């Protein structure tokens, strides 16, 4: 190790350029055992080079059970994201940090002075965090953030024939795409099929109709309580030329599974791009069991709907994680004993396999190498 590396050792894990770390290291030498970030936090909670933070600017109801949350990110957040990507948000509740990932409904535009981002959250009956975000979060709250990520993004250049297929809150990544297309003045042959239980449940209803009136999209709105669910037959009636279109689809697993089967049977899998929005808790069974964290020996009893990541955090075990949606692979650990179930697919994994703890639940007693 050279002299510079030894000098900067106290801040070796802190994000920042070489010049920035040189200054931080100099200050750290006289502030040890605390880092400069610890003092910066006292001045401004959003100043940190060790984690992304943000302050809640507003919480605005959209429907009776959803709200748009505007956040002003602090130092280190990149606004160079792509329409359709998601961010992770961490909120302290009940004495611990709870994390979820939500699609950005704001559009990336570095030219504006308003340096904020937005997510639109629908409160789920089984989701304590989503309910808190919609009805319990207040402006001024400081939250933790994970950088924008995800491959479900607006294509560039746009295909000549484009199809968006969404249901429920699956519209949230698409609204960012539509807002970006509108701002850029992009016009292609674009169709949006969107379904919701009834008119009052349609997120961004007026905005979507405005885009339809402006010729940005051909809007096909389906209210399932009166029109019935969108199955393969209904979808074929709504968009007869779907096989000719590049399609971006997001929504509940049943809706996405229907589309996946339709495109597979039609030999058009390469034209379908999907985002699975949320875990279907309990859909794959409710066995649960005792989870043992092998390195520390801690154990916890869990049901079949709680993820292993949530179980570890509840037990006070330091667990690796990233997107918390089964995408980034940051939470992968070895399953030493027992059996676990992937909540997205129902597929079971046994000892000796590497598993994603953020989308897996105990299918009986199991032991993790963590």
C-alpha positions in Angstrom: 0.0 0.0 0.0 1.4 3.4 -1.0 1.5 6.5 1.1 -1.6 8.0 -0.5 -3.6 4.8 0.1 -2.5 4.7 3.7 -3.5 8.4 4.2 -6.9 7.9 2.6 -7.6 4.6 4.5 -10.1 6.2 6.9 -12.4 7.1 4.0 -11.5 4.3 1.5 -15.1 3.1 1.3 -16.7 6.5 0.8 -18.0 7.5 -2.6 -16.3 10.4 -4.3 -13.5 11.5 -6.6 -9.8 11.3 -5.9 -9.7 15.0 -4.9 -12.7 14.7 -2.7 -11.3 11.7 -0.8 -8.0 13.6 -0.3 -9.9 16.4 1.5 -12.1 13.9 3.4 -9.0 12.0 4.5 -7.3 15.1 5.8 -10.4 16.1 7.8 -10.9 12.5 9.0 -7.4 12.4 10.5 -8.4 15.2 12.9 -12.0 14.0 13.5 -11.4 10.3 14.1 -13.2 8.2 15.3 -16.0 10.0 13.4 -15.9 10.7 9.7 -16.6 14.2 8.2 -20.0 12.8 7.0 -21.0 12.4 10.7 -20.5 16.1 11.3 -22.1 17.1 7.9 -25.2 15.1 8.9 -25.6 17.5 11.9 -25.6 20.5 9.6 -27.8 19.0 6.8 -29.3 15.4 7.0 -29.1 15.2 3.2 -25.3 15.7 3.1 -23.7 12.2 3.0 -21.2 10.5 0.7 -21.9 7.1 2.3 -25.5 6.7 1.3 -28.2 8.4 -0.8 -30.8 10.4 1.0 -33.7 12.5 0.2 -36.3 14.8 1.8 -40.0 14.4 1.2 -41.4 17.5 -0.5 -45.0 16.6 -0.8 -47.5 13.7 -0.6 -50.4 14.2 -3.0 -53.4 11.8 -3.2 -54.1 10.5 -6.7 -56.9 8.0 -5.9 -58.5 7.0 -2.6 -55.7 4.5 -1.9 -52.7 6.0 -3.8 -50.5 9.0 -3.6 -47.7 10.7 -5.5 -44.6 11.4 -3.3 -42.2 14.0 -4.5 -38.7 13.7 -3.1 -35.7 16.1 -3.3 -32.6 13.9 -3.3 -29.5 15.0 -1.6 -25.8 14.9 -2.6 -24.8 12.1 -5.0 -28.1 11.3 -6.7 -27.9 11.1 -10.4 -30.8 12.6 -12.4 -29.5 10.9 -15.5 -32.0 8.0 -15.2 -34.2 6.5 -17.9 -38.0 6.6 -18.2 -39.3 3.3 -16.7 -36.6 2.8 -14.1 -37.3 2.4 -10.4 -35.6 3.6 -7.2 -35.4 2.0 -3.7 -36.8 4.0 -0.8 -36.0 3.3 2.8 -38.3 4.7 5.6 -37.8 4.3 9.3 -40.8 2.9 10.9 -41.2 1.0 14.1 -37.6 1.5 15.0 -36.1 -0.1 11.9 -35.6 0.8 8.2 -38.0 -0.8 5.8 -37.2 -0.8 2.1 -39.3 -1.1 -1.1 -38.7 -0.3 -4.8 -41.1 1.9 -6.8 -41.1 3.0 -10.4 -40.2 6.6 -11.0 -43.3 8.5 -12.3 -41.3 11.7 -12.9 -39.5 12.2 -16.2 -35.7 12.7 -16.4 -35.0 16.3 -17.4 -31.7 17.8 -16.3 -32.6 21.1 -17.8 -35.2 22.0 -15.1 -34.2 23.8 -11.9 -36.6 21.7 -9.8 -34.3 18.8 -8.8 -36.9 16.4 -7.6 -38.1 12.9 -8.4 -41.5 11.3 -7.9 -43.0 7.9 -7.2 -46.7 7.0 -7.2 -47.6 4.4 -4.6 -50.7 2.3 -4.2 -51.5 1.2 -0.7 -51.7 -2.6 -0.5 -53.8 -4.3 2.2 -50.9 -6.6 3.2 -48.2 -3.9 2.8 -47.5 -1.9 5.9 -44.9 0.2 4.1 -47.0 1.1 1.1 -49.9 2.1 3.4 -47.5 4.2 5.5 -46.1 6.0 2.4 -49.6 6.8 1.2 -51.3 7.9 4.5 -48.5 8.3 7.1 -45.6 10.0 5.4 -45.2 13.7 6.0 -43.4 16.4 4.1 -39.9 17.0 5.5 -39.3 13.4 6.3 -35.7 12.3 5.4 -35.6 8.9 3.6 -32.9 6.7 2.3 -32.7 6.1 -1.4 -31.2 3.5 -3.8 -30.0 4.8 -7.2 -32.3 4.4 -10.2 -32.0 1.0 -11.8 -33.8 -1.4 -14.1 -33.9 -2.5 -17.7 -37.6 -1.8 -18.3 -37.0 1.5 -20.1 -38.3 3.6 -22.9 -36.6 2.4 -26.1 -34.4 4.8 -28.1 -35.1 5.2 -30.9 -38.8 4.4 -30.6 -40.2 1.6 -32.7 -42.6 2.6 -35.5 -45.4 0.5 -33.8 -45.4 0.6 -30.0 -47.8 -1.0 -27.5 -48.1 -0.4 -23.7 -50.1 -3.0 -21.8 -50.8 -2.2 -18.1 -53.1 -3.0 -15.3 -53.6 -1.3 -12.0 -50.5 0.4 -10.7 -48.5 -1.2 -13.6 -49.2 2.2 -15.3 -46.5 3.9 -13.1 -43.4 3.1 -15.1 -45.3 3.8 -18.4 -46.4 7.3 -17.3 -42.8 8.3 -17.0 -42.3 7.1 -20.6 -45.4 8.9 -21.9 -44.4 12.2 -20.1 -40.9 11.9 -21.7 -42.4 11.2 -25.2 -44.7 14.2 -24.8 -41.9 16.6 -23.7 -39.7 15.4 -26.6 -42.5 15.7 -29.1 -42.1 12.1 -30.2 -44.9 10.7 -32.3 -45.2 7.0 -33.4 -48.1 4.6 -33.8 -48.5 4.0 -30.0 -51.4 2.1 -28.3 -52.0 1.9 -24.5 -54.2 -0.8 -23.1 -54.9 -0.1 -19.5 -57.3 -2.0 -17.1 -58.5 -1.1 -13.6 -61.5 -2.2 -11.5 -63.5 1.1 -12.1 -63.1 4.7 -13.2 -62.1 5.9 -9.7 -59.2 3.4 -9.6 -57.5 4.7 -12.8 -54.2 6.4 -12.0 -53.5 9.5 -14.0 -56.9 9.2 -15.8 -57.1 12.8 -17.0 -53.5 12.9 -18.1 -53.9 9.7 -20.1 -57.0 11.1 -21.8 -55.1 14.2 -22.5 -52.4 12.3 -24.3 -55.1 10.4 -26.3 -56.7 13.7 -27.3 -53.3 15.1 -28.3 -52.6 12.0 -30.5 -49.7 10.7 -28.4 -51.5 7.4 -27.8 -54.5 5.4 -28.8 -56.0 4.8 -25.4 -57.9 1.5 -24.8 -59.3 1.7 -21.2 -60.9 -1.4 -19.7 -62.9 -1.2 -16.5 -63.0 -4.8 -15.3 -66.0 -4.6 -13.0 -68.2 -3.7 -15.9 -66.2 -4.9 -18.9 -64.6 -8.0 -17.5 -60.9 -8.8 -17.2 -58.5 -8.5 -20.1 -57.9 -12.0 -21.1 -56.2 -13.2 -24.3 -59.4 -13.0 -26.4 -60.2 -9.5 -25.1 -56.6 -8.4 -25.7 -56.7 -9.7 -29.3 -60.0 -7.7 -29.8 -58.5 -4.5 -28.4 -55.3 -4.7 -30.4 -55.7 -6.9 -33.4 -52.2 -6.1 -34.6 -50.4 -6.8 -31.3 -48.1 -9.3 -32.9 -46.6 -6.5 -35.0 -45.9 -4.2 -32.1 -43.0 -3.9 -29.7 -44.7 -4.2 -26.3 -43.9 -3.0 -22.8 -46.2 -4.6 -20.2 -46.5 -4.2 -16.4 -49.0 -5.2 -13.9 -50.2 -8.0 -11.6 -48.7 -11.4 -12.2 -51.9 -12.9 -13.7 -52.0 -10.1 -16.3 -48.4 -10.4 -17.2 -48.6 -14.2 -17.3 -51.5 -14.0 -19.7 -49.5 -11.7 -22.0 -46.4 -13.9 -21.8 -48.5 -16.9 -22.8 -50.1 -15.0 -25.7 -46.8 -13.8 -27.1 -45.2 -17.2 -26.6 -48.0 -19.0 -28.4 -47.8 -16.5 -31.2 -44.0 -16.9 -31.5 -43.5 -13.2 -30.6 -41.6 -13.5 -27.3 -38.9 -11.2 -28.6 -41.4 -8.4 -28.9 -42.6 -8.5 -25.3 -40.8 -6.6 -22.5 -42.2 -7.1 -19.0 -41.9 -5.7 -15.5 -43.3 -7.8 -12.7 -44.4 -5.2 -10.2 -44.9 -6.9 -6.8 -44.6 -10.2 -5.0 -47.8 -12.0 -4.8 -47.6 -12.7 -1.1 -49.1 -16.1 -0.1 -49.9 -17.1 -3.7 -47.5 -19.9 -3.6 -48.5 -21.4 -0.3 -48.3 -20.5 3.4 -46.0 -23.1 4.8 -43.3 -21.1 6.5 -41.0 -22.5 9.1 -37.9 -21.8 11.3 -35.2 -19.9 9.5 -31.7 -20.3 10.9 -28.9 -17.8 10.0 -25.9 -20.2 10.1 -23.0 -17.9 10.9 -24.5 -16.2 13.9 -26.9 -19.0 14.9 -30.0 -16.7 15.2 -33.4 -18.2 14.4 -36.8 -16.8 13.7 -40.2 -18.3 13.0 -41.8 -17.0 9.8 -44.9 -17.5 7.7 -44.9 -18.5 4.1 -45.5 -14.9 2.9 -42.6 -13.2 4.5 -39.4 -13.0 2.5 -36.1 -14.4 3.9 -34.7 -10.9 3.7 -37.4 -9.5 5.9 -37.0 -12.4 8.3 -33.3 -11.7 8.6 -33.9 -8.0 9.3 -36.6 -8.8 11.8 -34.1 -11.1 13.6 -31.4 -8.4 13.6 -29.2 -10.2 11.1 -27.2 -8.0 8.6 -28.5 -9.1 5.2 -27.1 -8.0 1.8 -29.7 -6.4 -0.4 -30.2 -4.1 -3.4 -33.4 -3.6 -5.4 -35.6 -5.8 -3.1 -37.5 -6.9 -6.2 -35.5 -9.9 -7.4 -33.7 -8.1 -10.2 -30.2 -6.9 -9.1 -28.9 -10.2 -7.5 -27.3 -8.3 -4.6 -29.1 -10.4 -2.0 -28.0 -13.9 -3.2 -26.8 -16.3 -0.5 -26.3 -20.0 -0.2 -29.1 -22.2 1.1 -27.3 -24.6 3.5 -30.3 -26.7 4.6 -34.0 -27.1 3.9 -36.2 -25.7 1.1 -37.4 -22.3 0.1 -39.9 -21.1 -2.4 -39.6 -18.3 -5.0 -42.7 -16.1 -4.3 -42.8 -14.9 -8.0 -42.9 -18.4 -9.6 -43.6 -20.9 -6.9 -40.4 -22.8 -7.8 -38.7 -24.5 -4.9 -35.0 -24.4 -4.2 -33.1 -26.9 -2.0 -29.9 -27.0 -0.1 -26.7 -26.3 -2.0 -28.4 -23.8 -4.3 -27.9 -20.0 -4.3 -31.1 -18.1 -3.7 -32.4 -14.6 -3.7 -33.6 -13.7 -0.2 -35.7 -10.7 -1.3 -38.1 -12.9 -3.3 -37.9 -16.2 -1.5 -39.8 -17.5 1.5 -39.3 -20.5 3.8 -41.0 -23.7 2.6 -40.3 -25.5 5.9 -37.3 -25.2 8.2 -34.2 -23.9 6.5 -30.7 -22.6 7.2 -28.9 -19.7 5.3 -25.2 -19.2 5.0 -25.3 -15.6 6.4 
